[in-house]
């Protein structure tokens, strides 16, 4: 099911506090408001609460101008912020050249979104009674989602407040940060409790395959161990995914990120969007609130429509953000990886020669369009086939892939190699990914894995965090930003805790250097 159930207003009012002097007033019913303990009594109510957690995933990556995808992507060496100039969307430019601060709005949004997800998961976990088989499964689902939200937080911010209950008043809001180790411990606890009660992917009906499965939870557990450098444990977790035979690589990499492949054989976890909502300029929901069901970010990150003549390429004009770097395109060339290059980027030269299109701005290497080095994105691109409705710019339906099988295979290869397990096991997983895109055999090493992840997972929001966990960011991420004036430093290994969180939580300590 691509379109998730609408946000529930009841979740915003699950907790209430009444103050009065007279007992008879307190005894009177309050209409239109439900106490938390009175909700999630039926399976239908519980499903609504669980689906509300998935809606936060949409909101975290797709509201106008604030997106977790952007926060993960722009600090990497894959793309430039783009836009009209260095003054267009300053928060984006700051992410691109490392001039961002704790007041950066996309960073604030990403942090906030994860806690909204945690709050909704907590409401389910702390309130629902597992008195039927379906309820037990949905409580497990909420625990796995809470683990996902906390993994996003700990991988981006390190130690954060560990909130496992619903605060009833402002006095309970201020709590200290837990350590990263404590957050990881909770992630593993939630997943261990969830996994036995989660369905397998194959046990969900096709329209329900957006939901947490056993395979997704095992993959998340393996990824958490990998980030902790607990390689033996990571390898064991990934083996549960691989040995389940629930997943396989899709034969055709070129269609992997199109609507036709959503929730396909390679999918472990993705965020669903629809192109059938029929938004126009009058009905579109601007403002970024949690009722958004659109993926406006794809329009925002398409090549500037003023300059693009698409020919037969299938590209549509966008608003000019997130252009690939030339270095990213050249990385495919260095590996002889034409198949994945064609599925990820399109050069101005190829637009003209292969598709009869044009880039009409007076663009040269010496005098380029801001943020643009001669390439457009195809993966997660503004493709005509991915949108519909009265205004195509407002109705992109491309799903965001969060975990897929190729990523699992490469993480499993890395975990087995680093754990000192049989080299043949790591080599076998590594080879599967390369064989799918017709690349020749290559002896596995950490350098080979790093290159393979860069090419296989380009523009999927994993590169920046990979460089940090490998300890490579300080060497790779120098002279970043289109003006080449941004340099990664030790403080950038963690994002700053948003200023609004520090100001509102007097026990909060800012991350080092911020």
C-alpha positions as CSV (number, residue, x, y, z in Angstrom):
1,X,0.0,0.0,0.0
2,X,1.7,3.2,-1.2
3,X,-0.7,5.7,0.4
4,X,-0.6,5.4,4.1
5,X,-3.5,6.1,6.4
6,X,-3.9,9.8,7.1
7,X,-2.5,11.3,10.2
8,X,-4.6,10.8,13.3
9,X,-5.5,13.9,15.1
10,X,-6.2,11.8,18.2
11,X,-2.4,11.2,18.5
12,X,-1.9,14.9,19.1
13,X,-4.3,14.8,21.9
14,X,-3.7,11.5,23.6
15,X,-2.3,13.1,26.7
16,X,-4.2,15.8,28.6
17,X,-4.0,17.4,32.0
18,X,-7.1,18.9,33.7
19,X,-6.8,21.4,36.6
20,X,-9.8,22.6,38.6
21,X,-10.9,23.1,42.1
22,X,-14.2,21.3,42.3
23,X,-14.4,17.5,42.2
24,X,-17.8,17.6,40.4
25,X,-16.2,19.5,37.6
26,X,-13.4,16.9,37.3
27,X,-16.0,14.1,37.2
28,X,-17.6,15.5,34.1
29,X,-16.8,13.9,30.7
30,X,-14.6,15.9,28.3
31,X,-15.9,15.4,24.9
32,X,-13.7,15.1,21.8
33,X,-10.5,14.2,23.8
34,X,-9.4,10.6,24.6
35,X,-7.0,9.7,27.4
36,X,-4.1,7.7,26.2
37,X,-5.1,4.7,28.3
38,X,-8.5,4.6,26.6
39,X,-7.1,4.3,23.1
40,X,-5.5,1.4,21.2
41,X,-8.1,-1.0,22.6
42,X,-9.1,-2.6,19.3
43,X,-6.9,-3.9,16.5
44,X,-8.2,-1.2,14.2
45,X,-7.2,1.5,16.6
46,X,-3.8,-0.1,17.1
47,X,-3.2,-0.3,13.3
48,X,-4.0,3.4,13.0
49,X,-1.4,4.1,15.7
50,X,1.3,2.0,13.9
51,X,0.5,3.5,10.5
52,X,0.9,7.0,12.1
53,X,4.6,6.0,12.8
54,X,5.1,5.2,9.1
55,X,3.7,8.6,8.2
56,X,6.6,10.2,10.1
57,X,8.9,8.5,7.7
58,X,7.2,10.4,4.8
59,X,7.3,13.7,6.7
60,X,11.0,13.3,7.6
61,X,12.2,13.3,3.9
62,X,9.6,15.1,1.9
63,X,8.4,18.4,3.3
64,X,9.2,21.6,1.4
65,X,12.8,22.8,2.1
66,X,13.5,20.5,5.1
67,X,14.5,16.9,4.5
68,X,16.5,14.2,6.2
69,X,17.6,13.0,2.8
70,X,19.1,16.5,2.1
71,X,20.9,16.5,5.5
72,X,22.5,13.1,4.8
73,X,23.3,13.9,1.2
74,X,24.6,17.5,0.8
75,X,27.7,17.1,3.1
76,X,29.0,14.2,1.0
77,X,31.1,14.4,-2.2
78,X,28.3,13.0,-4.3
79,X,26.5,16.3,-5.1
80,X,26.3,20.0,-4.7
81,X,23.4,21.9,-3.2
82,X,22.8,23.8,-6.4
83,X,20.0,26.3,-6.6
84,X,20.1,29.7,-8.3
85,X,23.2,31.0,-6.4
86,X,25.0,30.7,-3.2
87,X,22.2,32.8,-1.6
88,X,19.5,30.4,-2.7
89,X,18.3,28.4,0.3
90,X,21.2,29.2,2.6
91,X,20.6,26.1,4.8
92,X,21.3,23.9,1.8
93,X,24.5,25.8,0.9
94,X,25.6,25.5,4.5
95,X,25.2,21.8,4.5
96,X,27.2,21.7,1.2
97,X,30.2,23.6,2.5
98,X,30.2,22.8,6.2
99,X,29.2,26.3,7.4
100,X,26.0,25.0,9.0
101,X,25.3,25.6,12.7
102,X,22.9,24.3,15.3
103,X,20.3,26.6,13.9
104,X,20.2,24.9,10.5
105,X,16.5,24.2,9.8
106,X,16.8,20.9,7.8
107,X,19.0,19.5,10.7
108,X,16.4,20.7,13.2
109,X,13.6,19.1,11.2
110,X,15.4,15.8,10.9
111,X,16.0,15.6,14.7
112,X,12.5,16.6,15.5
113,X,10.9,14.2,13.0
114,X,12.7,11.2,14.6
115,X,11.3,12.1,18.0
116,X,7.8,12.5,16.6
117,X,8.2,9.0,15.3
118,X,9.5,7.8,18.7
119,X,6.6,9.5,20.5
120,X,4.1,7.7,18.3
121,X,5.8,4.4,18.7
122,X,6.0,4.9,22.5
123,X,2.2,5.5,22.6
124,X,1.7,2.1,21.0
125,X,4.3,0.2,23.0
126,X,3.3,1.7,26.4
127,X,-0.4,1.5,25.9
128,X,-1.5,-1.5,23.8
129,X,-2.2,-4.9,25.3
130,X,-0.9,-7.9,23.3
131,X,-4.0,-9.9,23.9
132,X,-4.5,-11.0,20.3
133,X,-2.0,-12.4,17.7
134,X,-2.4,-9.3,15.5
135,X,-1.9,-6.9,18.4
136,X,1.3,-8.7,19.4
137,X,2.6,-8.3,15.8
138,X,1.8,-4.6,15.7
139,X,3.4,-3.9,19.1
140,X,6.5,-5.6,17.6
141,X,6.2,-3.4,14.6
142,X,6.2,-0.3,16.8
143,X,9.3,-1.5,18.7
144,X,11.1,-2.1,15.4
145,X,10.1,1.4,14.1
146,X,11.3,2.9,17.4
147,X,14.6,1.1,16.9
148,X,14.8,2.6,13.4
149,X,14.2,6.1,14.6
150,X,16.8,5.8,17.3
151,X,19.3,4.4,14.9
152,X,18.9,7.5,12.7
153,X,19.5,9.7,15.7
154,X,22.5,7.9,17.1
155,X,24.2,7.6,13.7
156,X,23.8,11.3,13.0
157,X,24.0,12.9,16.5
158,X,25.6,10.3,18.8
159,X,24.2,10.3,22.3
160,X,20.7,11.7,22.5
161,X,17.9,11.7,25.1
162,X,16.4,8.2,25.5
163,X,12.7,8.7,25.7
164,X,10.7,5.6,26.2
165,X,7.6,7.0,27.8
166,X,5.1,9.8,27.1
167,X,5.9,12.9,29.2
168,X,2.8,14.1,30.9
169,X,3.9,17.6,31.7
170,X,6.7,20.0,30.9
171,X,8.6,19.1,34.1
172,X,9.3,15.7,32.6
173,X,10.7,17.0,29.4
174,X,14.2,17.9,30.5
175,X,16.4,14.9,30.6
176,X,20.1,14.3,30.0
177,X,21.5,12.7,26.9
178,X,22.1,9.0,27.1
179,X,25.4,7.7,25.7
180,X,25.6,6.3,22.2
181,X,26.2,2.9,23.8
182,X,23.0,3.2,25.7
183,X,21.1,4.1,22.6
184,X,22.5,1.2,20.7
185,X,21.6,-1.1,23.6
186,X,18.0,0.0,23.4
187,X,18.0,-0.4,19.6
188,X,19.1,-4.0,20.0
189,X,16.6,-4.7,22.9
190,X,13.7,-3.4,20.8
191,X,14.8,-5.5,17.8
192,X,15.3,-8.6,19.8
193,X,11.9,-8.3,21.3
194,X,10.3,-7.5,18.0
195,X,11.9,-10.0,15.6
196,X,10.1,-13.2,16.9
197,X,6.7,-11.6,16.5
198,X,7.2,-9.8,13.1
199,X,5.9,-11.3,9.9
200,X,8.3,-12.2,7.1
201,X,8.0,-10.1,4.0
202,X,6.4,-12.9,2.1
203,X,3.7,-13.1,4.8
204,X,2.5,-9.6,4.1
205,X,0.0,-9.0,1.3
206,X,1.5,-7.0,-1.6
207,X,-0.2,-3.8,-0.5
208,X,1.2,-4.2,3.1
209,X,4.9,-4.7,2.2
210,X,5.8,-1.2,3.3
211,X,5.6,-2.6,6.9
212,X,8.4,-3.8,9.1
213,X,9.3,-7.4,8.5
214,X,11.7,-9.9,10.2
215,X,14.2,-9.3,7.4
216,X,14.1,-5.5,7.9
217,X,14.7,-5.8,11.6
218,X,17.6,-8.2,11.2
219,X,19.1,-5.9,8.6
220,X,18.8,-2.9,10.9
221,X,20.3,-5.0,13.8
222,X,23.3,-5.9,11.5
223,X,23.7,-2.3,10.5
224,X,23.7,-1.1,14.1
225,X,26.4,-3.6,15.0
226,X,28.4,-2.6,11.9
227,X,28.3,1.1,13.1
228,X,29.4,-0.1,16.5
229,X,32.3,-2.0,14.9
230,X,31.0,-5.3,16.4
231,X,31.7,-7.1,13.2
232,X,31.1,-10.7,14.3
233,X,27.7,-9.9,15.6
234,X,26.9,-7.9,12.5
235,X,27.8,-10.8,10.2
236,X,25.5,-13.1,12.2
237,X,22.6,-10.6,11.9
238,X,23.1,-10.2,8.1
239,X,23.2,-13.9,7.7
240,X,19.7,-14.1,9.0
241,X,18.6,-11.8,6.2
242,X,20.5,-13.6,3.5
243,X,19.7,-17.1,4.7
244,X,16.0,-16.3,4.8
245,X,15.8,-16.5,1.0
246,X,13.2,-13.7,1.2
247,X,15.2,-11.3,-0.9
248,X,17.3,-11.3,-4.1
249,X,19.0,-8.8,-6.4
250,X,16.7,-7.4,-9.1
251,X,18.2,-8.4,-12.5
252,X,17.8,-4.9,-14.0
253,X,19.6,-2.2,-12.0
254,X,18.4,0.5,-14.4
255,X,14.8,0.2,-13.3
256,X,15.5,-0.4,-9.6
257,X,14.5,3.1,-8.6
258,X,11.4,3.4,-10.7
259,X,7.8,2.9,-9.6
260,X,7.7,-0.4,-11.3
261,X,10.2,-1.9,-8.9
262,X,8.8,-0.6,-5.6
263,X,8.5,-3.2,-2.8
264,X,10.2,-5.6,-5.2
265,X,12.5,-8.6,-4.7
266,X,15.3,-6.3,-3.5
267,X,13.3,-4.2,-1.1
268,X,13.6,-4.5,2.6
269,X,12.3,-1.1,3.7
270,X,11.2,2.0,1.8
271,X,9.0,5.0,2.2
272,X,5.9,5.0,0.1
273,X,4.6,8.0,-1.9
274,X,1.8,8.3,-4.5
275,X,1.5,10.2,-7.8
276,X,-2.3,10.0,-7.9
277,X,-3.2,12.6,-5.4
278,X,-4.0,15.1,-8.1
279,X,-2.4,18.2,-6.5
280,X,-2.5,21.4,-8.4
281,X,-1.0,24.8,-7.4
282,X,-4.2,25.6,-5.4
283,X,-4.6,22.3,-3.5
284,X,-1.0,21.5,-2.8
285,X,-0.2,21.4,0.9
286,X,2.6,23.8,1.5
287,X,4.1,24.4,4.9
288,X,5.7,21.1,5.7
289,X,3.2,19.9,8.3
290,X,2.7,16.3,9.1
291,X,-0.3,15.9,6.9
292,X,1.8,15.9,3.8
293,X,1.5,13.0,1.4
294,X,3.6,14.3,-1.4
295,X,7.2,14.0,-2.5
296,X,7.9,17.6,-3.5
297,X,11.7,17.1,-2.9
298,X,12.0,15.3,-6.2
299,X,10.8,18.4,-8.0
300,X,13.0,20.6,-5.8
301,X,16.0,18.5,-6.8
302,X,15.5,18.4,-10.5
303,X,17.6,20.4,-13.1
304,X,16.5,24.0,-13.5
305,X,13.6,24.0,-15.9
306,X,14.5,27.4,-17.3
307,X,17.5,25.8,-19.0
308,X,16.5,22.2,-19.7
309,X,15.3,20.9,-23.0
310,X,14.8,17.2,-22.2
311,X,14.5,15.7,-25.7
312,X,13.7,12.0,-25.3
313,X,15.6,11.7,-22.0
314,X,12.4,11.6,-19.9
315,X,13.8,14.3,-17.6
316,X,11.6,17.2,-16.5
317,X,12.7,20.5,-15.3
318,X,12.9,21.1,-11.6
319,X,14.1,23.8,-9.2
320,X,17.8,23.2,-9.5
321,X,19.1,21.6,-6.4
322,X,21.2,18.5,-5.8
323,X,23.4,18.3,-8.9
324,X,25.9,15.4,-9.1
325,X,29.6,16.3,-8.8
326,X,31.9,15.6,-11.6
327,X,33.9,13.5,-9.2
328,X,31.0,11.2,-8.6
329,X,30.5,10.7,-12.4
330,X,34.2,10.1,-12.9
331,X,34.2,7.4,-10.1
332,X,31.9,5.3,-12.4
333,X,34.3,5.8,-15.3
334,X,37.3,4.8,-13.2
335,X,35.7,1.4,-12.5
336,X,34.4,0.9,-16.0
337,X,30.9,0.9,-14.6
338,X,28.8,2.2,-17.5
339,X,25.6,0.4,-16.5
340,X,25.3,2.0,-13.1
341,X,26.6,5.3,-14.4
342,X,23.8,5.5,-16.9
343,X,21.3,4.7,-14.2
344,X,22.6,7.4,-11.9
345,X,23.8,10.4,-13.9
346,X,23.4,12.0,-17.3
347,X,25.9,14.3,-18.8
348,X,25.0,17.5,-20.7
349,X,26.9,16.0,-23.6
350,X,24.9,12.8,-23.6
351,X,21.6,14.8,-23.2
352,X,22.5,16.5,-26.5
353,X,24.0,13.6,-28.4
354,X,21.8,10.7,-27.3
355,X,18.5,12.3,-26.6
356,X,18.3,15.4,-28.8
357,X,18.0,17.6,-25.7
358,X,19.9,20.6,-24.6
359,X,21.0,22.6,-21.6
360,X,20.4,26.2,-22.9
361,X,22.3,28.1,-20.2
362,X,25.7,29.3,-21.4
363,X,27.4,26.5,-19.4
364,X,31.1,25.8,-19.5
365,X,33.5,24.3,-17.1
366,X,35.1,27.7,-16.7
367,X,31.8,29.5,-16.3
368,X,29.2,27.0,-15.0
369,X,25.7,27.3,-13.7
370,X,25.8,27.5,-9.9
371,X,26.3,24.1,-8.3
372,X,26.3,22.3,-11.7
373,X,29.4,20.5,-13.1
374,X,27.9,19.0,-16.2
375,X,25.7,16.3,-14.9
376,X,22.1,15.6,-13.9
377,X,20.8,12.9,-11.6
378,X,18.8,10.0,-13.1
379,X,18.4,8.0,-9.9
380,X,15.6,9.8,-7.9
381,X,15.4,12.1,-10.9
382,X,12.5,14.3,-12.2
383,X,11.4,11.7,-14.7
384,X,8.1,12.1,-16.5
385,X,7.2,8.4,-15.9
386,X,7.3,9.0,-12.1
387,X,4.6,11.6,-11.9
388,X,1.0,12.2,-12.9
389,X,-1.8,14.6,-12.2
390,X,-2.9,18.0,-13.3
391,X,0.4,19.5,-12.3
392,X,3.2,17.0,-12.8
393,X,5.7,19.0,-10.7
394,X,3.6,18.4,-7.6
395,X,2.8,14.7,-7.9
396,X,6.0,12.6,-7.9
397,X,5.3,9.2,-6.6
398,X,8.8,7.7,-6.4
399,X,9.4,5.8,-3.2
400,X,12.5,6.4,-1.1
401,X,14.5,3.2,-0.7
402,X,15.9,2.9,2.9
403,X,17.3,-0.6,3.0
404,X,17.7,-2.9,0.0
405,X,19.4,-6.2,-0.5
406,X,22.5,-5.0,-2.4
407,X,23.2,-2.8,0.6
408,X,22.8,-5.8,2.9
409,X,25.2,-7.9,0.8
410,X,27.9,-5.2,0.9
411,X,27.5,-4.7,4.6
412,X,27.6,-8.5,5.1
413,X,30.8,-8.6,3.0
414,X,32.3,-5.8,5.1
415,X,31.3,-7.4,8.4
416,X,32.7,-10.8,7.5
417,X,35.9,-9.3,6.2
418,X,36.5,-7.2,9.3
419,X,35.5,-10.1,11.6
420,X,38.2,-12.3,10.0
421,X,35.6,-14.9,8.9
422,X,36.2,-17.1,5.8
423,X,37.3,-14.8,3.0
424,X,35.2,-16.8,0.6
425,X,32.0,-15.7,2.4
426,X,32.8,-12.0,2.1
427,X,34.0,-12.5,-1.5
428,X,30.8,-14.3,-2.5
429,X,28.5,-11.5,-1.2
430,X,30.7,-8.8,-2.9
431,X,30.8,-10.7,-6.2
432,X,27.0,-10.9,-6.3
433,X,26.6,-7.2,-6.4
434,X,29.3,-6.7,-9.1
435,X,27.9,-9.6,-11.2
436,X,24.5,-8.0,-11.3
437,X,25.9,-5.0,-13.2
438,X,28.3,-7.1,-15.4
439,X,31.5,-6.0,-13.7
440,X,34.5,-8.4,-13.7
441,X,35.8,-10.2,-10.7
442,X,37.8,-8.2,-8.2
443,X,39.6,-9.4,-5.1
444,X,37.8,-8.1,-2.0
445,X,39.4,-5.6,0.3
446,X,38.1,-2.7,2.4
447,X,39.1,-0.3,-0.4
448,X,37.2,-2.4,-2.9
449,X,34.1,-2.5,-0.6
450,X,34.3,1.3,-0.2
451,X,34.4,1.8,-3.9
452,X,31.6,-0.6,-4.5
453,X,29.3,1.1,-1.9
454,X,30.1,4.5,-3.4
455,X,28.9,3.3,-6.9
456,X,26.1,0.9,-5.9
457,X,24.5,3.3,-3.4
458,X,25.1,6.6,-5.1
459,X,22.6,9.3,-4.1
460,X,20.8,7.1,-1.5
461,X,21.9,9.1,1.5
462,X,24.5,6.6,2.8
463,X,27.9,8.0,1.5
464,X,28.4,10.7,4.2
465,X,27.8,8.4,7.1
466,X,29.9,5.7,5.5
467,X,32.9,8.1,5.3
468,X,32.5,9.0,8.9
469,X,32.3,5.5,10.3
470,X,35.3,4.4,8.2
471,X,37.3,7.3,9.4
472,X,37.8,8.6,5.9
473,X,35.8,11.8,6.0
474,X,38.7,14.1,7.0
475,X,40.7,13.0,4.0
476,X,37.9,12.8,1.4
477,X,35.8,15.7,2.3
478,X,38.1,18.6,1.8
479,X,37.4,21.6,-0.4
480,X,33.7,20.8,-0.5
481,X,30.9,23.0,-1.7
482,X,30.7,24.5,-5.2
483,X,33.2,27.2,-4.2
484,X,35.5,24.6,-2.8
485,X,35.7,26.5,0.5
486,X,34.3,23.8,2.9
487,X,36.4,21.4,4.9
488,X,35.3,18.6,7.1
489,X,36.7,18.8,10.6
490,X,36.4,16.5,13.7
491,X,33.3,18.3,15.0
492,X,31.4,17.3,11.8
493,X,31.6,13.6,12.8
494,X,28.3,14.4,14.6
495,X,25.7,16.9,13.6
496,X,25.0,19.6,16.1
497,X,22.1,19.2,18.5
498,X,19.5,21.7,17.3
499,X,19.6,25.0,19.2
500,X,15.9,24.8,19.9
501,X,16.4,21.4,21.7
502,X,19.3,22.8,23.7
503,X,17.3,25.9,24.7
504,X,14.2,23.9,25.6
505,X,16.0,21.1,27.5
506,X,18.2,22.7,30.2
507,X,19.9,19.3,30.8
508,X,21.0,19.0,27.2
509,X,24.7,19.3,26.4
510,X,25.7,20.3,22.9
511,X,27.9,18.0,20.9
512,X,31.6,18.8,21.0
513,X,32.7,21.7,18.9
514,X,29.3,23.2,18.3
